[in-house]
Amino acid sequence: MAREYLSADRVGAQTSTSVAPASASACGRGARTDRPPPVAGIRAISYNDRLAAVAEGDRVILASHISRTAQAPPALPDQPPIRRPLRSVEGGASGASRQDMFAALASAPAEITKTYPTRGPLQQFRLAQAMPFACFRCGQERKSKLHTIYEGDWSRRLCNGCYGRLLSIYEVVAGTPSDAEAAAALTAILPNLVSQGEARSALRRREYAMAPEEHLGAPALQFLATGEFIAQQLVGARSFEWSPAVISLCKALEAEVVERLLVPLRNRRSEIDFTEDVDDKDFGRVARWCVGRTDTAPELGAISHLLQTAANSRRRAATSPLLLALSARIAGRPRAGWITDELSVELRDITSRFRNPAAHLEVLDEGHYRACHDRIASRRGVLWRLVESGL
């Protein structure tokens, strides 16, 4: 039968073993003077003994779980452990639970001399001696005192390079306030995740409805290739690492729409005055880019609003310089009806279902990427229908 222990870090000095209370900093909260009384039959243990107890499968009870009447809580029936979502000790959406942390500490390959704060599913430890390991992401072998583990699993250790790349992703998706800002920040770090050569080689390993090199602009081609490469490295994994892969697909579509639909309008700003549209509530974002007030191209959501307004507002479609120029750009194209009636819906749905979740701390998996890939780059994906539209 498993033994039960009372964790010493919550026990007052009046316990039978006279264990001193932990400091406020060690407990992570203010000092307490109302320590619970000792409980008969349960022995107070030190922090190190607690780790050993966890490693042996014994049960450790925190004193905070014991009522002020010194009554132990009723025993719970045996049940499988609950895997809680990772949550950061610094307020992010990821980090190991207390029990997972104890288990990780207890299974370390050597004595731990320092524990660093968690960064989502990432945590670093300094060992008393250098130990060899192989990075589970890149496969390179290392020997170091500083070890980084993923999701509390010592069999999933990371080299410094892979840790830095994953940390950069986590800091974006966990801390950037808006969808647009997070997507832009993720886009900015993509070149640091994948080289151009790696991306292009991944692109050549896939089959598409059309040859990407022949039909896509350079930005869209690079984003599509980057997404493919990242996805090929993550097959079978469930991680926030899928966020850059999904963002890459969305950016590929966005870049191609901007190139085919909006760049020709911006190039006409010397002959058409778009300034009266810059304050429009639905497409002012596009108008400001067209007149050169911002260098950041409109994102999928802004383009969707532009197309939706052009289709639904007869008054503005007949008076707005930007909408009139847009109508002239679309008119006579082989699939003009699809552009005006369906493209805005496609862009809006892709934004809400794929881009926005990927821009924040959602735990995505291969299924999310495949669904996004099917919507954008499959044989009948939006990307290739855009090419067929004749824009």
C-alpha positions in Angstrom: 0.0 0.0 0.0 1.4 3.4 -0.9 2.5 5.6 2.0 1.1 9.1 2.6 3.2 12.1 3.5 2.4 15.7 4.4 4.4 18.1 2.3 6.8 20.1 4.5 6.5 23.3 2.5 3.1 23.9 3.9 3.5 22.7 7.5 3.9 25.0 10.4 6.7 24.8 13.0 4.3 23.1 15.4 4.4 19.8 13.6 5.7 16.8 15.4 8.9 16.8 13.4 9.4 20.6 13.9 9.8 21.4 10.3 10.2 25.1 9.7 7.7 26.8 7.4 8.8 27.7 3.9 9.5 31.4 3.1 6.9 33.4 1.2 9.1 33.4 -1.9 9.4 29.6 -1.9 5.6 29.2 -1.6 4.9 31.8 -4.3 2.5 33.7 -2.0 2.5 36.0 1.1 3.6 34.7 4.5 0.9 32.8 6.5 0.5 32.7 10.2 -2.5 30.3 10.3 -0.7 27.1 9.6 -2.8 23.9 9.8 -2.2 21.6 12.8 -0.4 18.3 12.3 -2.5 15.3 11.2 -2.2 12.0 13.0 -0.7 9.2 11.0 0.8 11.4 8.3 4.5 12.3 8.6 5.9 15.6 7.5 8.8 15.3 5.0 11.3 17.6 3.3 11.2 18.8 -0.3 13.9 16.3 -1.4 12.1 13.5 0.4 8.9 14.5 -1.4 10.6 14.1 -4.8 11.8 10.6 -3.8 8.3 9.7 -2.6 6.8 10.9 -6.0 9.4 8.8 -7.8 8.4 5.7 -5.8 4.7 6.2 -6.5 3.8 7.3 -2.9 1.1 9.9 -2.2 2.1 13.4 -1.1 -0.6 15.5 0.5 -0.3 19.3 0.6 -1.3 20.7 3.9 -3.4 23.3 2.1 -5.7 20.3 1.2 -6.4 19.6 4.8 -9.2 21.5 6.5 -8.8 23.7 9.5 -10.4 21.1 11.7 -7.4 18.8 10.9 -9.6 16.3 9.2 -8.0 14.5 6.3 -10.0 14.6 3.0 -11.9 11.5 2.1 -9.9 9.0 0.0 -10.6 9.1 -3.7 -11.0 5.9 -5.7 -8.1 4.8 -7.9 -8.3 6.6 -11.3 -5.9 7.5 -14.1 -4.1 10.8 -13.7 -5.7 13.8 -15.3 -3.5 15.5 -17.9 -4.1 19.2 -17.4 -3.3 21.8 -20.0 0.1 23.3 -19.6 0.1 26.6 -17.9 3.1 28.9 -17.4 4.1 30.0 -13.9 4.6 33.5 -15.4 1.0 33.8 -16.5 1.1 32.3 -20.0 -1.2 29.5 -21.2 1.3 26.7 -20.8 3.4 25.2 -18.0 3.6 22.0 -16.0 1.2 21.3 -13.2 2.7 20.9 -9.7 2.4 17.1 -9.9 4.0 17.0 -13.3 6.8 19.2 -12.1 7.6 16.9 -9.2 7.6 13.9 -11.5 10.0 15.7 -13.9 12.3 16.6 -11.1 12.3 13.1 -9.7 13.1 11.5 -13.0 16.1 13.8 -13.8 19.3 11.9 -14.9 21.4 13.7 -12.3 21.0 15.9 -9.3 19.4 19.2 -10.1 21.1 22.3 -8.8 18.9 24.9 -10.3 15.3 25.0 -11.8 14.4 27.8 -14.2 10.9 29.2 -14.7 8.7 27.4 -17.2 8.1 28.9 -20.6 4.9 27.1 -21.7 5.8 23.4 -22.2 9.5 24.3 -22.1 11.6 24.2 -18.9 15.3 24.3 -18.2 17.3 22.6 -15.4 20.9 22.9 -14.4 22.4 19.6 -13.4 25.3 19.0 -11.0 27.3 17.3 -13.8 27.3 17.4 -17.6 25.2 14.7 -19.1 24.9 13.6 -22.7 21.6 13.7 -24.6 20.2 13.8 -28.2 17.9 16.7 -29.1 14.5 15.1 -29.9 13.8 17.9 -32.5 17.0 17.9 -34.6 18.7 14.7 -33.5 22.0 16.3 -32.7 23.9 14.9 -29.7 25.0 17.3 -27.0 26.6 17.1 -23.5 25.8 19.8 -21.1 24.9 20.7 -17.5 22.0 22.8 -18.8 19.1 20.7 -20.1 15.8 21.8 -21.5 12.9 19.4 -21.5 9.6 19.5 -23.4 6.3 18.9 -21.5 8.1 17.6 -18.4 9.5 14.6 -20.4 13.2 13.9 -20.0 13.1 11.8 -23.1 12.3 14.9 -25.1 15.3 17.2 -24.5 16.2 20.1 -26.6 19.5 21.6 -27.8 20.0 25.3 -27.3 19.2 26.1 -30.9 15.9 24.3 -31.0 15.0 25.7 -27.6 15.6 29.3 -28.8 13.4 28.7 -31.9 10.5 27.2 -29.9 10.8 29.9 -27.2 10.5 32.6 -29.9 7.3 31.0 -31.1 5.9 30.6 -27.6 6.6 34.2 -26.7 4.7 35.4 -29.7 1.6 33.2 -29.4 1.4 33.6 -25.6 2.0 37.3 -25.3 0.9 39.2 -28.4 -2.5 40.9 -27.8 -4.1 41.1 -31.2 -4.6 38.6 -34.0 -3.0 40.8 -36.6 0.0 41.6 -34.4 0.6 38.0 -33.5 0.3 36.9 -37.1 2.8 39.6 -38.1 5.2 38.6 -35.3 5.1 34.9 -36.3 5.6 35.9 -39.9 8.7 37.9 -38.9 10.4 34.9 -37.3 9.6 32.4 -40.1 13.0 33.1 -41.8 14.7 32.0 -38.6 12.9 28.7 -38.5 13.5 27.5 -42.1 16.1 28.3 -44.6 15.1 29.1 -48.2 16.8 25.9 -49.4 15.0 23.7 -46.9 11.7 25.3 -47.8 12.0 24.8 -51.5 13.1 21.1 -51.1 10.0 20.5 -49.0 7.9 22.1 -51.8 9.3 19.7 -54.3 8.2 16.7 -52.2 4.5 17.7 -52.6 2.1 17.4 -55.6 -0.2 20.3 -56.4 -2.9 21.1 -58.9 -0.5 23.5 -60.6 3.2 24.0 -60.5 3.8 26.5 -57.7 7.0 27.9 -59.2 5.1 28.7 -62.5 1.9 30.3 -61.1 2.7 31.9 -57.7 4.5 35.1 -56.8 7.8 34.9 -54.9 6.3 35.8 -51.5 3.4 33.3 -51.7 5.8 30.6 -53.0 8.2 31.1 -50.0 5.3 31.0 -47.5 3.8 27.9 -49.0 7.2 26.1 -49.0 7.9 27.2 -45.4 4.6 25.8 -44.2 5.3 22.5 -46.0 8.8 22.1 -44.5 7.6 22.8 -40.9 4.8 20.4 -41.2 7.0 17.6 -42.5 9.2 18.0 -39.4 6.2 17.8 -37.0 4.2 14.8 -38.3 2.6 13.1 -35.4 3.3 15.8 -32.8 0.8 18.0 -30.9 2.3 21.3 -30.2 2.1 25.1 -30.5 4.8 24.5 -33.2 2.1 23.9 -35.7 1.2 27.6 -35.4 3.9 28.8 -37.8 3.0 26.0 -40.3 -0.6 27.1 -40.3 0.3 30.8 -40.4 2.6 30.1 -43.4 -0.3 28.7 -45.4 -2.5 31.6 -44.6 0.2 34.1 -45.5 0.8 32.3 -48.8 -2.9 32.9 -49.7 -2.8 36.5 -48.4 0.4 37.4 -50.3 -1.1 36.0 -53.6 -4.4 37.9 -53.1 -2.5 41.1 -52.4 -0.3 40.6 -55.4 -3.1 39.8 -57.9 -5.9 42.0 -56.6 -4.5 45.0 -54.6 -1.1 45.8 -56.0 -2.6 46.8 -59.4 -4.9 49.2 -57.5 -2.0 50.7 -55.5 0.0 51.2 -58.7 -2.8 53.5 -59.9 -2.7 55.9 -56.9 -1.0 58.5 -59.1 -4.0 58.6 -61.5 -6.9 57.8 -59.0 -7.4 59.7 -55.7 -8.2 57.1 -53.0 -7.9 59.5 -50.1 -11.6 59.9 -49.6 -11.8 56.2 -48.7 -9.1 56.1 -46.0 -11.7 56.6 -43.2 -14.2 54.1 -44.4 -15.1 51.8 -41.6 -15.1 48.7 -43.8 -12.2 49.1 -46.2 -10.3 52.1 -44.9 -7.4 49.8 -44.0 -7.0 48.9 -47.7 -7.4 52.5 -48.9 -4.6 53.7 -46.5 -2.3 51.1 -47.9 -3.2 52.0 -51.5 -2.4 55.7 -51.0 0.9 54.8 -49.2 0.1 55.8 -45.7 1.3 52.4 -44.5 3.7 49.9 -45.9 2.1 46.9 -44.2 -0.2 45.2 -46.8 -3.8 44.4 -45.7 -4.4 41.1 -44.1 -7.0 38.5 -45.1 -9.8 40.0 -42.9 -9.4 43.5 -44.3 -9.5 42.1 -47.9 -12.6 40.1 -47.1 -14.3 43.3 -45.8 -13.4 45.1 -49.0 -14.9 42.4 -51.2 -18.0 42.1 -49.0 -18.7 45.8 -49.1 -18.2 45.9 -52.9 -20.8 43.1 -53.2 -23.4 44.4 -50.7 -23.3 48.2 -50.7 -24.6 49.5 -54.0 -24.2 53.2 -52.9 -20.6 52.9 -52.0 -19.8 50.6 -55.0 -21.1 53.4 -57.2 -19.3 56.3 -55.5 -16.1 55.0 -53.9 -13.0 55.5 -56.0 -11.4 52.4 -54.5 -14.5 50.2 -55.1 -14.9 51.5 -58.6 -11.3 50.7 -59.4 -11.7 47.2 -57.8 -14.8 46.6 -60.0 -12.9 47.5 -63.1 -10.0 45.2 -62.0 -12.4 42.2 -61.6 -14.7 42.8 -64.6 -14.1 40.5 -67.6 -12.1 37.9 -65.6 -12.9 34.2 -66.3 -14.1 33.7 -62.7 -15.3 37.2 -61.9 -18.4 35.8 -60.2 -16.4 33.7 -57.8 -14.2 36.7 -56.9 -17.2 39.0 -56.1 -19.5 36.4 -54.5 -17.3 33.7 -52.8 -13.8 34.9 -52.3 -14.7 37.2 -49.4 -16.5 34.3 -47.6 -13.5 32.0 -48.1 -11.1 34.6 -46.7 -13.2 35.4 -43.7 -13.7 31.7 -42.8 -9.9 30.9 -43.2 -9.1 33.8 -40.9 -11.5 32.7 -38.1 -10.9 29.0 -38.4 -7.1 28.9 -39.0 -5.2 32.1 -38.9 -6.6 33.5 -35.6 -6.2 30.3 -33.5 -2.7 29.8 -34.9 -1.8 33.4 -33.9 -2.5 32.6 -30.2 -1.7 29.9 -27.7 -3.9 27.1 -29.2 -2.5 23.6 -29.1 -2.7 22.6 -32.7 -2.0 19.3 -34.3 -1.5 17.7 -37.7 -5.3 17.6 -38.2 -5.5 21.4 -38.0 -2.7 21.8 -40.5 -4.3 19.3 -42.9 -7.7 21.0 -42.7 -6.0 24.3 -43.5 -3.9 22.8 -46.3 -7.0 21.3 -47.9 -8.8 24.6 -47.8 -6.0 26.6 -49.2 -3.6 24.4 -51.3 -5.4 21.2 -52.2 -6.4 20.5 -55.8 -9.6 22.6 -55.4 -8.0 25.0 -52.8 -8.6 28.7 -52.7 -5.1 29.4 -53.8 -5.5 27.6 -57.1 -9.0 28.9 -57.7 -7.5 32.4 -57.3 -4.9 31.5 -60.1 -7.8 30.2 -62.3 -9.8 33.4 -61.7 -7.5 35.3 -64.2 -6.6 38.1 -61.9 
